[in-house]
Amino acid sequence: MPAMIMNGTHDSYLVILSLAVAAFASFTALSLAGRIRASRDRWRRLWLAAAAVALGGGIWSMHFVAMLAFSMPGMAMSYDPALTVGSLALAIGFTAAGLATIDWQHASPRRIGIAGLLIATGVVAMHYVGMAAMRMPATLRYDPSWVALSVAIAVVAATAAVSLAAREQDTRGRVLAALVMGAAIAGMHYAGMYAATFTAAARVDAAAGVASFSQAYLAVAISIVTVLILLLSLGAARLERAFQSARRREARIALRLDVADILRGDDAEMALSKVAELLGRHFGAARAGFGDLDPDADVFDYRLCWTNGSVPPLTGRFPTGAFGRKIAQALGNGETVVIDDIFTAALSDEPGAHDTARLGDTRAILVVPFVRDGRLRTIVYLNNRQPRRWRADEVAFMEEIADRIRLVIERVRAEAQLRELNATLEARVEARTRELQLAEQARRDADELYRAYFENTPDPLFVIGVAADGGFVVEQVNPAHERGVGYRLEEIRGKRVDDILPPAAADRVITSYRHVVETRAIYHYREVFALGGVPQHWDTTLVPLPGPDGVIVKVIGSSRDVTAQVSAEEALRQSQKMEAMGQLTGGVAHDFNNLLTPIMGVLDRLHRKEVGDERDRRLLGGALQSAERARILVQRLLSFARRQPLQPIPVDVAALVTDIVDLVASAIGPTVRIEVDAPAGLPAALADANQLEMALLNLSVNARDAMPDGGTLRIAVDQVMVDRQRNGGPPPGRYVCLKVTDTGMGMDEETRARAIEPFFSTKGVGRGTGLGLSMAHGLAAQLGGALTIDSRPNRGTTIALWLPQSAQAAIVAPRREDVAAPRRGGSALLVDDEEAVRDSAAQMLADLGFGVTSAASAEEAWALIEGGFAPDLLVTDHVMPGMTGGELATAVCRRSTTTKVLVISGYAEEGGIPASLARLTKPFVQADLAAALRQL
């Protein structure tokens, strides 16, 4: 019978079972590979063998199940036991060799490729040796192209298996990888089966050779056994993983305790050295240690280092960029640096990092930084001389230990600082206590001072709160404010300002407060209130007080009653006005006196000589009387201006009043009854008798004018002792008080305040000069006394002249008409810059029997004297251009003791006239001159 080429068939259920076995075997192998990475020494070899058995045996089991699923019609198939076991050995052996080739800490592509070729060789050899183990009545040959395809699939599947096993994967990733690997391994097998061609040697029975029930059972049994073995492997791996995790936890707990015990020691350097050794041994590192950063020098000081002896210690100072700027930057940012291989990692791809790694025989590093206050301070590091895959749990545990070390280091430093502080604690506590006591005392003193000022200052102080609706509420006022406004704090605290003050006043105050709130600036202003019907002037200062958010929440204010100040300012202005008026009056009076002097001199001369007829003599008398009245008016002006050159002497005021009462009676008329109370024996007053008579006459005339329908005028003199000065009254001392009281219409407050103003009069135009009270006031002030007015409307008026009491007895002055002119003769030198005055005075001196020599200036007169002229009498004006009359008189008195000197002056000021010189006031008549010469 000719040879027949036959095609086999596969049991689909067994094919599926083979695929499941391949996938499960791949999953088991991937799981066991993880144990290879996590184990060392003996355990690593054990798990490598287990992974080889799982992967190689699983592939063989998948192959054998797939072979059992294959059947050839008409042929009975069997397997050679030796070759079958040999195929299993080839699969496991080559798989073990391939897995052993890999560096599980850092699998390189080269090693993965070699391991993939070894495992693929085992798979291909296992497959075709297994095919050769088949016994059947047929010859077997292979299609080279499909054989090559099956080999390629085997290489790709094996390499993928090794690459996946070298990675750390979770369960989901391992399942996906196992499905891919199982499909690839199955693809390799069935591609190889497709390459096989069977040629039958004899006639076969088409019905014999179909996969039998026993074959299916055998395939299932092999699959079950394989799965059980794989499950046991997985269970062992999981159990070992649990044991290893427990051991790792125990080791880490022990390490934590050891580190804590070591770091409790006092010697920090020695403790850190021991900790470095513990870390190196626990992590299986070649080198472990610490480094401190010197930020000023930008270098790391590696001062503590432990090694296992395979590498040199890392000590000394290295620039921060010695391992590369990228690593230094990451550490500076507080990031843990994890590098499995310095020569391949992106973080260490700088030439400097590679050079340092070669110098220190370092390939893998794990560095944890200590960052404090935003700056890198210290690092703790692990080095390995070979590439190493740092697991995530190792990195986390290293960071945990490093954090414990950092905390302990900082605690040790803090304890050292604490011990240092404790050494001086008592002194510092005592000093701090003193500081606090002094601060508290200062605060209490300040509070007491502020409270004392707030409660005792005469200035009203207040605190106003700003309400949410923009209103203003009283929060605090001091006692001065209570007295000033008449409201007690208990009555107004918490109330709104517009509920307390009258509407008009409230509007003004609130406007000021609102101005301060809006401008946020200190505000000063003056306001006038009519409190109790009396106008009061207040100066107020408002200060805004902002809250934490900058919004004005309070207004602090202080006020001051400046009513007295305003009155004083008004009085000052009035005084300045009167001073200016006085200066003007003094200047006018000087010129007017110079004009009156020759007029009165001529009129007096003509009147004494009885020139003309009776009518002419009557006219001369009237002219002389008018000139006298003009002189009296000037004297009033000078008295008002307080520049009338007085000649105060002790005066018996009571006698003066008694002597002048008849003149007063004739001046005021018969409608006014006069009462006089001037007891004899009163002390003398220091006064100018002529000025005092004039003042009394003026006061009496004013009293008569205040009583148009008649009344009573009372003139009283009394001795008074003043112990303290009252408003507008005289200063303390002894006085003779001359009072003039009328029963007239009186004065209101405004009229009384202006009564002493010059030219102020209530009599109407042409009825008074307004100088009577002004002259009397000026007279009293010049004498050192005062003038007071007590008056009310329709209640009459009392005007009192307070004259200083004299310690000497009163001097009785001779009457003008009783003064006899000296007839002794002699030479007289007359000096005056006014020609009319000089001519008039020269005529009077000539009539008195003197030979007169005149000079127009003091310099001219002094030239005559220096030229040898020695007059018996020098009569000189005082105020002249150049040398004054006072200076001339003084010079003459020093030169000659026989020359008598008389100074005449019509000017208001007396400055420069020595008190020892006799004076005569312009204007004067011959009788006045004769009286003055008689006194010489």
KOLPA-790670 format. One record per residue (C-alpha): residue in three letters; x, y, z. Coordinates in steps of 0.5 Angstrom, whole numbers, plus 500, padded with zeros to 3 digits. Layout:
# residues N
ALAXYZ...
//
This chain:
# residues 936
MET500500500PRO503507498ALA505512504MET500517506ILE501524509MET496525515ASN494531518GLY492530526THR487534530HIS486537536ASP481536542SER479543543TYR477543550LEU484540551VAL487546547ILE483551552LEU486547558SER493548555LEU492555554ALA490556561VAL496552564ALA501556560ALA497563562PHE497560570ALA504558569SER506565567PHE503568572THR506564578ALA513565575LEU512572575SER510572582LEU515568584ALA520573580GLY518578585ARG520574591ILE527573587ARG528581587ALA526581595SER530576597ARG538575598ASP543569598ARG540562600TRP533565599ARG534568592ARG537561590LEU531558592TRP526562589LEU530562583ALA529555583ALA522555584ALA520560579ALA524556574VAL520550576ALA514554575LEU515557568GLY519551565GLY514546568GLY508550566ILE511550559TRP512543559SER505541562MET502546557HIS506542551PHE504535554VAL497537555ALA497540548MET500533545LEU495529549ALA490534545PHE493532538SER490525535MET492522528PRO486518525GLY488511524MET494511529ALA495509536MET500514539SER505513545TYR511517548ASP517515550PRO518516558ALA526518557LEU525523552THR519526555VAL522527562GLY528529558SER524535555LEU521537562ALA529537564LEU531541558ALA525546560ILE526547567GLY534547566PHE534552561THR529556565ALA533556571ALA539558567GLY536564564LEU533567570ALA540566574THR543570569ILE539576570ASP541582576TRP534582579GLN536589583HIS538592576ALA536588570SER540591564PRO537590557ARG543585555ARG542580561ILE535580559GLY536578552ILE541573554ALA536570559GLY531570554LEU535566549LEU537561554ILE529560556ALA527560549THR532555547GLY530550553VAL523551550VAL524550543ALA529544545MET523541550HIS518542544TYR522538539VAL525533544GLY517532546MET515531539ALA521526538ALA518522544MET512521540ARG511513538MET506512532PRO506508525ALA508514521THR514518520LEU515525522ARG518531518TYR518539519ASP517545515PRO523549516SER519556515TRP514554521VAL520551525ALA523558524LEU517561526SER516557532VAL523559534ALA522566533ILE515566537ALA519562543VAL525567543VAL520573543ALA515570549ALA521568553THR524575552ALA518578554ALA517573560VAL524575563SER523583562LEU516582565ALA519578571ALA524583572ARG519589573GLU515590580GLN508589578ASP502589581THR497583581ARG493586575GLY499587571ARG502580572VAL495577570LEU495581564ALA502579563ALA501572564LEU495572559VAL500575554MET506570555GLY501564555ALA498566549ALA505567546ILE508560549ALA502556546GLY503560539MET510557539HIS507550541TYR502550535ALA506553530GLY511548531MET506543531TYR503546525ALA510545522ALA510537523THR508533517PHE506525519THR507520513ALA503513515ALA508507514ALA502502513ARG494502512VAL491505518ASP484505521ALA481511520ALA477510527ALA483508531GLY487514533VAL482519535ALA484522542SER481517547PHE478518553SER484516557GLN488521553ALA483526556TYR483524563LEU491524563ALA491531560VAL486533565ALA490530571ILE497533568SER494539568ILE491539575VAL497536578THR501542574VAL496547577LEU496544584ILE504545584LEU503552581LEU498553587LEU503551592SER508555589LEU504561589GLY502559596ALA509558598ALA511565595ARG505569598LEU507565605GLU514567604ARG512574602ALA508575609PHE514572613GLN519576610SER514582611ALA513580618ARG521580619ARG522586615ARG517590620GLU520587626ALA527589623ARG524596622ILE521596629ALA528594632LEU531599628ARG527604630LEU528602637ASP535602636VAL535609633ALA531612639ASP536608644ILE542611641LEU540618640ARG538619647GLY545619648ASP549625650ASP554625645ALA551626638GLU557625634MET557618637ALA550617636LEU549619629SER555614627LYS552608630VAL545610627ALA549611620GLU552603621LEU545601623LEU542604617GLY547601612ARG546594615HIS539594615PHE538597608GLY544592605ALA548599603ALA555599602ARG555606605ALA551610610GLY552617613PHE550624614GLY552631611ASP551638613LEU550644608ASP555650609PRO550655605ASP556661606ALA561656602ASP556652598VAL559646600PHE557639603ASP561637609TYR561629610ARG563628617LEU560622619CYS560616614TRP560608615THR562603610ASN561595609GLY569595607SER567594600VAL568602599PRO572607602PRO568612607LEU566619604THR568624608GLY571631607ARG568637604PHE565637597PRO561642593THR554642593GLY554640585ALA559635586PHE553630584GLY550634579ARG546641580LYS540637579ILE541633585ALA543639589GLN536643586ALA532637588LEU535636595GLY534644596ASN527643594GLY526638600GLU525632595THR528625597VAL533623591VAL532616589ILE537613583ASP538606582ASP543607577ILE547614577PHE550612570THR543611567ALA538616571ALA536622568LEU537626575SER544624574ASP546625567GLU551630568PRO559629567GLY560631574ALA555626577HIS559621573ASP566623575THR564623583ALA560616582ARG566613579LEU571616585GLY567614590ASP565607587THR558609587ARG552607583ALA546607587ILE544613592LEU538614596VAL538621599VAL533624604PRO534632606PHE533635612VAL530642611ARG528647616ASP526654616GLY525653608ARG533652607LEU537645606ARG541644613THR543636613ILE542630609VAL542622610TYR544618605LEU545611603ASN550608597ASN551602593ARG556600589GLN552596584PRO546598581ARG540597585ARG532598585TRP530602591ARG523599593ALA518604595ASP517601602GLU525602603VAL524609601ALA518611605PHE522607611MET528611610GLU524618610GLU521615616ILE527614620ALA530620617ASP525624620ARG526621626ILE533622626ARG531630624LEU527630630VAL531627635ILE537632632GLU533638633ARG531635640VAL538634642ARG540641640ALA534644643GLU536640650ALA543643649GLN540650648LEU535649654ARG541646659GLU544653657LEU538657658ASN537653665ALA544655667THR542662667LEU534661668GLU534664675ALA538670673ARG534671667VAL527670670GLU529675676ALA531680670ARG525679666THR521679673ARG524686674GLU522688667LEU515686668GLN514689674LEU518696672ALA513695666GLU507694670GLN509700674ALA510704669ARG503702666ARG500703672ASP504710673ALA502712666ASP495710667GLU494714674LEU498720670TYR493719664ARG487718669ALA489724674TYR490729668PHE483726665GLU480728671ASN483734674THR485738668PRO481744667ASP480743660PRO474739658LEU476732655PHE471728651VAL471721647ILE465720642GLY464714639VAL462713631ALA456709631ALA454704625ASP449709622GLY454715622GLY451718628PHE455720634VAL455717641VAL458720648GLU462715651GLN466719656VAL467726659ASN471728664PRO469733670ALA471739667HIS467738661GLU461736666ARG462743670GLY463746663VAL456744660GLY452742666TYR451735664ARG454729668LEU457723665GLU452718668GLU446722664ILE449723657ARG453716657GLY451712651LYS446718648ARG447721641VAL449728641ASP443730637ASP439728643ILE443732648LEU444738645PRO439743642PRO438742635ALA442748632ALA448747637ALA448739635ASP448741628ARG454745629VAL458740633ILE456734628THR458737622SER465738626TYR465731628ARG463729621HIS469733618VAL474729622VAL471722620GLU471724613THR478728613ARG481723618ALA485729620ILE486733627TYR481739627HIS482745631TYR476750631ARG473756635GLU465756637VAL461760641PHE455758646ALA450761650LEU450757656GLY446760662GLY444766657VAL452768657PRO456768651GLN462763652HIS468762647TRP471755646ASP477753643THR476745641THR481740638LEU478734635VAL483728634PRO480722630LEU482715632PRO482709627GLY480702629PRO484696626ASP481696619GLY483703619VAL475706619ILE475712624VAL471709630LYS472714636VAL473722636ILE477724642GLY476732643SER479737648SER476744649ARG478750653ASP474756655VAL477762652THR472767654ALA477770659GLN482770653VAL477773648SER476778653ALA483780654GLU485780647GLU479785646ALA482789652LEU489789649ARG486791642GLN482797646SER489798650GLN493798644LYS487803641MET488808647GLU495807647ALA495810640MET490815641GLY495817647GLN501818643LEU497822638THR494826643GLY501827646GLY504829640VAL498834639ALA498837646HIS506839645ASP504843639PHE498846642ASN502848648ASN507851644LEU502855640LEU498857647THR504859650PRO505866646ILE498867646MET497867653GLY503871654VAL501876650LEU494876653ASP496876660ARG501882659LEU496886655HIS491884661ARG495886666LYS497893663GLU490894662VAL491896655GLY485900651ASP478902654GLU473898658ARG470894652ASP477892650ARG479890657ARG473886657LEU475882650LEU482881653GLY479878659GLY474873655ALA480872650LEU485870656GLN479866659SER478862652ALA486861652GLU485858659ARG480853657ALA484851652ARG490850656ILE485846661LEU483842655VAL490840653GLN491838660ARG485833660LEU488830654LEU495829657SER491826663PHE487821659ALA494819655ARG497818662ARG503823659GLN501829663PRO507831667LEU504831674GLN507834680PRO505829686ILE505832693PRO502830699VAL495833699ASP489834704VAL484831700ALA478833705ALA481840705LEU481840698VAL474838697THR472843702ASP475849699ILE472847692VAL465845694ASP463852692LEU466852685VAL462845684ALA456848687SER456854682ALA458849676ILE452844677GLY447849678PRO441850684THR437844681VAL442839684ARG443838692ILE450837694GLU452833700VAL459833703ASP462827707ALA470830708PRO472829715ALA478832718GLY484829720LEU484824714PRO491822712ALA494826706ALA494823699LEU499823694ALA496827688ASP497833684ALA492838687ASN491842680GLN489835677LEU485833682GLU481839683MET480838675ALA478831676LEU473833681LEU470838677ASN469834671LEU466828675SER461833678VAL459836672ASN458829669ALA454827675ARG449834674ASP448831666ALA446825669MET440828673PRO437833668ASP431833673GLY435834679GLY438830684THR443829690LEU450829689ARG454826694ILE462827695ALA465823700VAL472822702ASP475816706GLN481812708VAL481805706MET485799706VAL485794700ASP488787702ARG487784695GLN486786688ARG479785685ASN477786678GLY479793675GLY480795682PRO487798686PRO492793688PRO493792695GLY495798699ARG493804703TYR488809700VAL485815700CYS478814696LEU474820693LYS467818691VAL462822687THR455819687ASP449821684THR442819683GLY441820676MET439815670GLY445810671MET449806666ASP448799663GLU453794662GLU456796655THR456804657ARG459802663ALA465798660ARG466804655ALA465810660ILE473811660GLU474811653PRO476817650PHE471822646PHE466817648SER460821651THR452819651LYS451827652GLY450828644VAL454832639GLY456839642ARG455837649GLY461834652THR468832650GLY468825652LEU475826656GLY472827663LEU472820665SER478819661MET482824664ALA480822671HIS482815670GLY489817667LEU490821673ALA489815678ALA493810674GLN499815673LEU499816681GLY499808682GLY491808684ALA485806680LEU478809678THR472804679ILE465805677ASP459802680SER452804676ARG446800674PRO440803670ASN436808674ARG440806680GLY445812680THR452812679THR458812684ILE465813681ALA471812686LEU478815685TRP483811689LEU489815691PRO495812694GLN496814702SER502819703ALA507818709GLN508825709ALA503831712ALA500835706ILE503841703VAL499847703ALA501851696PRO500859695ARG495861691ARG497864684GLU495871686ASP498871692VAL505870689ALA510876688ALA514876683PRO522876685ARG525883684ARG532881685GLY534882677GLY540878674SER542875667ALA538870664LEU539865658LEU533863655VAL533857650ASP527855646ASP527852638GLU520856638GLU521863636ALA514865638VAL515862645ARG522864646ASP520872645SER514871649ALA518868655ALA523873654GLN518879655MET516875661LEU523875664ALA524882662ASP518884666LEU520880672GLY527884672PHE532879668GLY537881663VAL535876657THR540872653SER536868648ALA538862644ALA535857639SER538851641ALA541847646GLU548847642GLU548855641ALA546856649TRP552851651ALA557855646LEU555861649ILE557858656GLU563855654GLY565862651GLY565865658PHE557867659ALA555865666PRO548866667ASP544867674LEU538863671LEU537858665VAL530857663THR530852657ASP525848653HIS526840654VAL525837647MET529840642PRO533837636GLY540835637MET541836645THR535836649GLY534841655GLY535836660GLU542834657LEU543842657ALA541843664THR545837667ALA551840663VAL550847666CYS549844673ARG556840673ARG559846670SER556852675THR553851682THR550858682THR546858676LYS539856677VAL535852672LEU528852670VAL526847665ILE519848661SER516843656GLY509842653TYR511835651ALA507829653GLU514825655GLU518827661GLY524822659GLY531825660ILE529831665PRO532829672ALA528829678SER532834681LEU530840676ALA524845677ARG519844671LEU514849669THR509846664LYS507850658PRO503854656PHE504859662VAL503866664GLN507871667ALA504869674ASP506862673LEU513863671ALA514868677ALA511862682ALA516857679LEU522862680ARG520864687GLN520856688LEU528856685
//
